[in-house]
Amino acid sequence: MKQLGTAVIGTGFWGRNHARIFKELEETELMAVCDVDAERAKAAAKQFSAKPYTNAGKMLKRKDIEAVSICTWSANLAKEALKALKAGKHVLVEKPMATNVKQAEKLLETAEKEGLHLTVGFLMRFIPGVRHIKKAIENKIIGELVCATAKRVSQWPERIGDVGVVKDLAIHDIDLMRYLFGEDPVAVYAKIGSMKHRKFEDYAQIMLTFEGGRSGFIESNWLTPYKTRMLVVTGSEAIMKLDYITQELTIEDAKETVQPRYPWQEPLKLELRHFANCVLKREKPLITGMDGLKALQIAEAALKSSAKGRVIKLR
Ligand SMILES: NC(=O)c1ccc[n+]([C@@H]2O[C@H](COP(=O)([O-])OP(=O)(O)OC[C@H]3O[C@@H](n4cnc5c(N)ncnc54)[C@H](O)[C@@H]3O)[C@@H](O)[C@H]2O)c1
């Protein structure tokens, strides 16, 4: 089987996971890693038997690198993704893809012009329980979809200082709401602010409304002393609850509570294998650059809604 030559730009906490998985997957071969911090680049290269770089431009000249994961600080994602696309590489850019919609549009344009695959690291879609929920919605196992509630709260993450909680955390759930409802929201209303952290918002309550009076509620913050990652989907006949951390799924209706069992799977491994297969076998991508752009548009509309104190129509 042909292996996809890969590289990772940004070898901090998350980039090292990308590098490890590119090393582990049989579909991929890790050729190189790059970090502006030379020590980090060297350490990751040593750990995963790849070549270290501190200059992405130089690394991207290599012909044996066909696809690249971009895992830098959020504020640098778009810049590095653009470089990789311009160098003719297929790109998986971590969320939030860019710090603003304009940068994301440029990435889409470039990928399309160069005929390259562009995807965004919306990891939640690869959690097996989410796939189960998506199927249950489509097959109306829970009746008609009424609403979905997502809670993603924890302490202030020391590492993240370049975007607020909306583009760092809530963006996962914004994408997931679009995925579960199978359409774009018609409007957004949000209350967003900063209680402990000056530079960016540290809490957000976002309500998305969809056709037919259905809603998605998103609660995100960096104010809670413990980490919670939950999704509750309410249907007319049953409720589904997913704990993203344990991957435990519960389905409750008037008669019974069921906990389907399936083996725990590493979502990032599923995501990167899918990325490789999209390039190698032209599989239909689960997440496109357009999904990234739309999630950012909604995130920015939520920030605007809170600043203006009113509902923002999205279409
Ligand atoms: N999808 C997910 O579930 C998920 C989970 C964690 C992190 N992330 C995303 O991954 C990205 C990285 O997060 P992290 O926690 O690993 O951060 P981190 O601070 O641990 O690592 C970032 C690394 O990027 C390097 N870097 C910064 N700018 C660079 C550039 N221009 N070129 C090369 N290297 C550069 C830094 O030196 C650092 O080593 C963030 O955008 C974050 O949102 C996504």
The ligand as an SDF file (V2000), in Angstrom:
LIG
                    3D

 44 48  0  0  0  0  0  0  0  0999 V2000
   -8.7580   19.4750   17.7640 N   0  0  0  0  0  0  0  0  0  0  0  0
   -8.4920   19.4040   19.0450 C   0  0  0  0  0  0  0  0  0  0  0  0
   -9.1950   18.7330   19.7930 O   0  0  0  0  0  0  0  0  0  0  0  0
   -7.3140   20.1660   19.5910 C   0  0  0  0  0  0  0  0  0  0  0  0
   -6.7780   19.8180   20.8460 C   0  0  0  0  0  0  0  0  0  0  0  0
   -5.6850   20.5480   21.3050 C   0  0  0  0  0  0  0  0  0  0  0  0
   -5.1640   21.5920   20.5670 C   0  0  0  0  0  0  0  0  0  0  0  0
   -5.7210   21.9070   19.3510 N   0  0  0  0  0  0  0  0  0  0  0  0
   -5.1930   23.0120   18.5400 C   0  0  0  0  0  0  0  0  0  0  0  0
   -3.8380   22.7120   18.2070 O   0  0  0  0  0  0  0  0  0  0  0  0
   -3.0610   23.9100   18.1760 C   0  0  0  0  0  0  0  0  0  0  0  0
   -1.8310   23.7350   19.0850 C   0  0  0  0  0  0  0  0  0  0  0  0
   -2.2470   23.5700   20.4060 O   0  0  0  0  0  0  0  0  0  0  0  0
   -1.2190   23.0490   21.5210 P   0  0  0  0  0  0  0  0  0  0  0  0
   -2.0410   22.8020   22.7250 O   0  0  0  0  0  0  0  0  0  0  0  0
   -0.3870   21.9720   20.9780 O   0  0  0  0  0  0  0  0  0  0  0  0
   -0.2990   24.3450   21.7460 O   0  0  0  0  0  0  0  0  0  0  0  0
    1.2200   24.3820   22.2290 P   0  0  0  0  0  0  0  0  0  0  0  0
    1.4710   25.7820   22.6850 O   0  0  0  0  0  0  0  0  0  0  0  0
    1.4940   23.2430   23.1570 O   0  0  0  0  0  0  0  0  0  0  0  0
    2.0410   24.0920   20.8950 O   0  0  0  0  0  0  0  0  0  0  0  0
    2.1140   24.9660   19.8330 C   0  0  0  0  0  0  0  0  0  0  0  0
    3.4920   24.8090   19.2120 C   0  0  0  0  0  0  0  0  0  0  0  0
    3.5320   25.5430   17.9670 O   0  0  0  0  0  0  0  0  0  0  0  0
    4.8120   26.1510   17.8620 C   0  0  0  0  0  0  0  0  0  0  0  0
    4.6640   27.2560   16.8940 N   0  0  0  0  0  0  0  0  0  0  0  0
    3.9980   28.4230   17.0460 C   0  0  0  0  0  0  0  0  0  0  0  0
    4.0190   29.1220   15.9010 N   0  0  0  0  0  0  0  0  0  0  0  0
    4.7280   28.3840   14.9930 C   0  0  0  0  0  0  0  0  0  0  0  0
    5.0720   28.5680   13.6320 C   0  0  0  0  0  0  0  0  0  0  0  0
    4.6920   29.6580   12.9560 N   0  0  0  0  0  0  0  0  0  0  0  0
    5.7920   27.5930   13.0080 N   0  0  0  0  0  0  0  0  0  0  0  0
    6.1750   26.4710   13.6850 C   0  0  0  0  0  0  0  0  0  0  0  0
    5.8680   26.2450   14.9840 N   0  0  0  0  0  0  0  0  0  0  0  0
    5.1420   27.1840   15.6230 C   0  0  0  0  0  0  0  0  0  0  0  0
    5.1760   26.5810   19.2730 C   0  0  0  0  0  0  0  0  0  0  0  0
    6.5550   26.7870   19.4360 O   0  0  0  0  0  0  0  0  0  0  0  0
    4.6430   25.3680   20.0730 C   0  0  0  0  0  0  0  0  0  0  0  0
    5.6440   24.3700   20.2160 O   0  0  0  0  0  0  0  0  0  0  0  0
   -3.9860   25.0530   18.6230 C   0  0  0  0  0  0  0  0  0  0  0  0
   -4.4340   25.7470   17.4880 O   0  0  0  0  0  0  0  0  0  0  0  0
   -5.1640   24.3380   19.2870 C   0  0  0  0  0  0  0  0  0  0  0  0
   -6.3890   25.0260   19.1090 O   0  0  0  0  0  0  0  0  0  0  0  0
   -6.7590   21.2080   18.8560 C   0  0  0  0  0  0  0  0  0  0  0  0
  1  2  1  0
  2  3  2  0
  2  4  1  0
  4  5  1  0
  4 44  2  0
  5  6  2  0
  6  7  1  0
  7  8  2  0
  8  9  1  0
  8 44  1  0
  9 10  1  0
  9 42  1  0
 10 11  1  0
 11 12  1  0
 11 40  1  0
 12 13  1  0
 13 14  1  0
 14 15  2  0
 14 16  1  0
 14 17  1  0
 17 18  1  0
 18 19  2  0
 18 20  1  0
 18 21  1  0
 21 22  1  0
 22 23  1  0
 23 24  1  0
 23 38  1  0
 24 25  1  0
 25 26  1  0
 25 36  1  0
 26 27  1  0
 26 35  1  0
 27 28  2  0
 28 29  1  0
 29 30  1  0
 29 35  2  0
 30 31  1  0
 30 32  2  0
 32 33  1  0
 33 34  2  0
 34 35  1  0
 36 37  1  0
 36 38  1  0
 38 39  1  0
 40 41  1  0
 40 42  1  0
 42 43  1  0
M  CHG  2   8   1  16  -1
M  END
$$$$
